[in-house]
Amino acid sequence: MDVMKITGSINYDGLKKMITARCGGIGANYATLYLGMMVAAGKLTIGEVKKGDLYPKLISGDEMSYAEMKKKMYKMKLTNKKKYARELKQDFAPYAFTQCYKPKTSGGSTRKKRPSKKSVVGKGLKNTRNEDCSVNNSTGCCPHMNPDEKHRYRATNEKSILKLRTKRYELYTCCLMCSQAMNAQAKNDPKKFEEMYVSRYLDNGNMVAKNLHTNKEVQILVLV
């Protein structure tokens, strides 16, 4: 958002992950994109840009030649593409859908990998999207909600944090109300919570959760 504050001539498409400039000339475009990339990379703050009146100075070419800005801009672009190679392959804006969008398992999932196990948690159980509960590293089924009439577990749509005693876990539920109910139980009566939801803990500290209504292992909660 700081980049957008530089000038009304600069735009950002979060789905294409592309920043564009529409100025009066190519040189001005170079200056605008260069300054935007400097702010995006953390090399300049928006406060420094405003205080130093850098935008008009760069637009006019007083601070640096357009050719030099173009050279530096392309160098930053190459560095940026290497640093964010995984994010650039994703088909969504990573900052926009952290709660409801489920990244594809191939091509840049942002979720932490779970350790491989002989027995995969959720394997053989189906959710309401007809996916296996082991999908997306065993986060496809809600531990709180009861299964539907076809014995399918509720598919997860929301990601939140479960707080149990002094630890925090990544929790995936079908809705935020399920997360709130589980967190309330964990806060009010941790021992009872473990009886209701916890099947076991893995060696790395991750929690294997069982469904409240069936006692079947349906999800791995990663310790964060």
C-alpha positions as CSV (number, residue, x, y, z in Angstrom):
1,M,0.0,0.0,0.0
2,D,3.0,2.3,0.5
3,V,3.9,1.8,-3.1
4,M,0.4,3.0,-4.1
5,K,0.9,6.2,-2.1
6,I,3.8,7.3,-4.3
7,T,1.6,8.6,-7.1
8,G,-1.7,8.0,-8.8
9,S,0.2,7.0,-11.9
10,I,1.2,3.7,-10.3
11,N,-1.0,0.6,-10.2
12,Y,-0.7,-3.0,-8.9
13,D,-2.5,-6.1,-10.1
14,G,-2.5,-8.6,-7.2
15,L,-3.5,-11.6,-9.4
16,K,-1.0,-11.0,-12.1
17,K,1.5,-9.8,-9.5
18,M,2.4,-6.9,-11.8
19,I,3.1,-3.3,-11.0
20,T,2.5,-0.8,-13.8
21,A,3.0,2.9,-14.4
22,R,1.1,5.2,-16.8
23,C,3.0,8.4,-17.0
24,G,3.7,11.0,-19.7
25,G,6.8,9.3,-21.1
26,I,9.0,6.3,-21.0
27,G,11.5,8.0,-18.8
28,A,8.9,9.0,-16.3
29,N,7.6,5.4,-16.3
30,Y,11.2,4.2,-15.5
31,A,11.4,6.7,-12.6
32,T,8.0,5.7,-11.2
33,L,8.6,1.9,-11.4
34,Y,12.1,2.3,-10.0
35,L,10.8,4.2,-7.0
36,G,8.0,1.8,-6.5
37,M,10.4,-1.2,-6.5
38,M,12.7,0.6,-4.0
39,V,9.7,1.1,-1.6
40,A,8.4,-2.5,-2.2
41,A,11.9,-3.9,-1.5
42,G,12.2,-1.9,1.8
43,K,15.1,0.1,0.5
44,L,13.1,3.3,0.9
45,T,10.1,4.1,3.1
46,I,7.2,6.2,1.9
47,G,8.1,8.7,4.6
48,E,11.6,9.1,3.1
49,V,10.1,9.5,-0.4
50,K,7.7,12.2,0.7
51,K,10.2,14.0,2.9
52,G,12.9,14.0,0.2
53,D,10.5,15.0,-2.5
54,L,12.0,12.1,-4.4
55,Y,9.2,11.4,-6.9
56,P,9.4,14.8,-8.8
57,K,13.2,14.7,-8.6
58,L,13.3,11.3,-10.2
59,I,10.7,12.1,-12.8
60,S,12.7,15.1,-13.9
61,G,15.9,13.1,-14.0
62,D,17.6,15.4,-11.5
63,E,18.7,12.7,-9.1
64,M,19.6,10.0,-11.6
65,S,19.5,9.5,-15.4
66,Y,16.7,7.4,-16.8
67,A,19.2,4.9,-18.2
68,E,20.7,4.4,-14.7
69,M,17.2,3.9,-13.2
70,K,16.3,1.4,-15.9
71,K,19.5,-0.5,-15.3
72,K,19.0,-0.7,-11.5
73,M,15.3,-1.4,-11.9
74,Y,15.9,-4.5,-14.1
75,K,18.6,-5.7,-11.7
76,M,16.0,-5.5,-8.8
77,K,13.5,-7.3,-11.0
78,L,15.8,-10.3,-11.4
79,T,16.5,-10.4,-7.7
80,N,12.8,-10.2,-6.9
81,K,11.9,-13.0,-9.3
82,K,14.5,-15.3,-7.6
83,K,13.4,-14.4,-4.1
84,Y,9.7,-14.8,-4.7
85,A,9.8,-17.6,-7.3
86,R,7.4,-19.8,-5.4
87,E,4.8,-17.0,-4.8
88,L,4.9,-15.9,-8.4
89,K,3.8,-19.3,-9.5
90,Q,0.7,-19.2,-7.3
91,D,-2.6,-18.4,-9.1
92,F,-3.8,-16.0,-6.3
93,A,-2.6,-13.1,-4.3
94,P,-1.0,-14.6,-1.2
95,Y,-2.0,-11.7,1.1
96,A,-5.7,-11.8,0.0
97,F,-7.0,-15.3,0.6
98,T,-5.3,-16.6,3.7
99,Q,-8.6,-17.5,5.4
100,C,-10.7,-19.0,2.7
101,Y,-8.6,-19.9,-0.3
102,K,-7.0,-23.4,-0.4
103,P,-3.7,-23.3,-2.3
104,K,-3.1,-26.1,-4.8
105,T,-0.8,-28.9,-3.5
106,S,1.4,-28.4,-6.5
107,G,2.8,-25.1,-7.7
108,G,3.6,-23.2,-4.5
109,S,1.5,-24.1,-1.5
110,T,2.4,-21.8,1.4
111,R,1.5,-24.3,4.1
112,K,4.2,-26.0,6.1
113,K,5.0,-29.6,5.2
114,R,4.1,-32.3,7.6
115,P,6.4,-35.2,8.3
116,S,5.8,-38.4,6.3
117,K,4.2,-41.1,8.2
118,K,3.3,-44.8,7.5
119,S,-0.3,-44.1,8.4
120,V,-1.6,-40.9,6.8
121,V,-4.1,-39.0,8.9
122,G,-7.5,-38.7,7.3
123,K,-6.7,-41.3,4.6
124,G,-9.9,-43.0,3.4
125,L,-12.3,-40.4,4.9
126,K,-14.1,-38.0,2.6
127,N,-15.1,-34.4,3.0
128,T,-18.1,-32.6,1.5
129,R,-16.1,-31.7,-1.6
130,N,-15.5,-35.5,-2.0
131,E,-11.8,-35.0,-1.3
132,D,-9.9,-37.3,0.9
133,C,-9.4,-35.9,4.4
134,S,-5.7,-36.3,3.9
135,V,-5.7,-33.6,1.2
136,N,-3.4,-30.6,1.7
137,N,-1.3,-32.5,4.3
138,S,-4.2,-33.7,6.3
139,T,-6.1,-30.4,6.7
140,G,-9.1,-31.2,4.5
141,C,-11.7,-32.0,7.2
142,C,-13.1,-30.1,10.2
143,P,-12.5,-31.6,13.6
144,H,-15.5,-29.9,15.2
145,M,-18.6,-30.2,12.9
146,N,-20.5,-33.4,12.6
147,P,-20.5,-35.3,9.3
148,D,-23.4,-34.9,6.8
149,E,-26.0,-37.5,5.9
150,K,-23.5,-39.2,3.5
151,H,-21.0,-39.5,6.4
152,R,-18.8,-36.9,4.8
153,Y,-16.8,-34.6,7.0
154,R,-17.2,-30.9,6.6
155,A,-14.6,-29.5,4.1
156,T,-12.3,-26.9,5.6
157,N,-12.4,-23.2,4.4
158,E,-10.9,-21.2,7.2
159,K,-7.4,-21.1,8.7
160,S,-6.9,-19.8,12.2
161,I,-4.7,-20.3,15.3
162,L,-5.7,-22.7,18.1
163,K,-4.3,-21.7,21.5
164,L,-3.8,-24.6,23.9
165,R,-2.1,-23.8,27.2
166,T,1.2,-22.1,26.1
167,K,1.2,-23.5,22.5
168,R,-0.2,-22.4,19.2
169,Y,-1.3,-24.6,16.3
170,E,-2.6,-24.0,12.8
171,L,-6.2,-25.0,12.7
172,Y,-8.4,-25.6,9.6
173,T,-12.2,-25.5,10.1
174,C,-15.3,-25.3,7.9
175,C,-16.2,-22.0,9.4
176,L,-14.9,-19.5,12.0
177,M,-17.5,-20.4,14.5
178,C,-16.0,-23.9,14.8
179,S,-12.6,-22.3,15.4
180,Q,-14.1,-20.0,18.1
181,A,-15.8,-22.9,19.8
182,M,-12.7,-25.0,19.9
183,N,-10.6,-22.1,21.2
184,A,-13.2,-21.4,23.9
185,Q,-13.0,-25.0,25.0
186,A,-9.2,-25.0,25.0
187,K,-9.1,-21.9,27.1
188,N,-11.8,-22.8,29.6
189,D,-10.9,-26.5,30.1
190,P,-7.7,-27.6,28.3
191,K,-7.9,-31.1,29.8
192,K,-11.4,-31.6,28.5
193,F,-10.4,-30.2,25.2
194,E,-7.8,-32.8,24.8
195,E,-10.3,-35.5,25.6
196,M,-12.7,-34.2,23.0
197,Y,-10.3,-33.4,20.1
198,V,-6.8,-34.7,20.6
199,S,-6.0,-38.2,19.4
200,R,-2.2,-38.0,19.9
201,Y,0.9,-35.8,19.5
202,L,3.6,-36.4,16.9
203,D,7.3,-36.4,17.8
204,N,7.7,-32.9,16.3
205,G,5.0,-31.5,18.5
206,N,2.2,-31.4,15.9
207,M,-1.2,-32.4,17.1
208,V,-3.4,-35.1,15.5
209,A,-7.0,-34.0,16.0
210,K,-10.0,-36.4,16.0
211,N,-13.5,-35.4,15.0
212,L,-15.6,-34.5,18.0
213,H,-18.5,-36.7,16.8
214,T,-16.8,-39.8,15.4
215,N,-13.4,-39.9,17.2
216,K,-11.8,-40.5,13.8
217,E,-8.4,-38.8,13.1
218,V,-9.1,-36.1,10.6
219,Q,-6.5,-33.4,10.8
220,I,-2.9,-32.6,11.7
221,L,-2.4,-29.2,13.5
222,V,1.1,-27.9,12.9
223,L,2.8,-26.4,16.0
224,V,3.8,-22.8,15.2
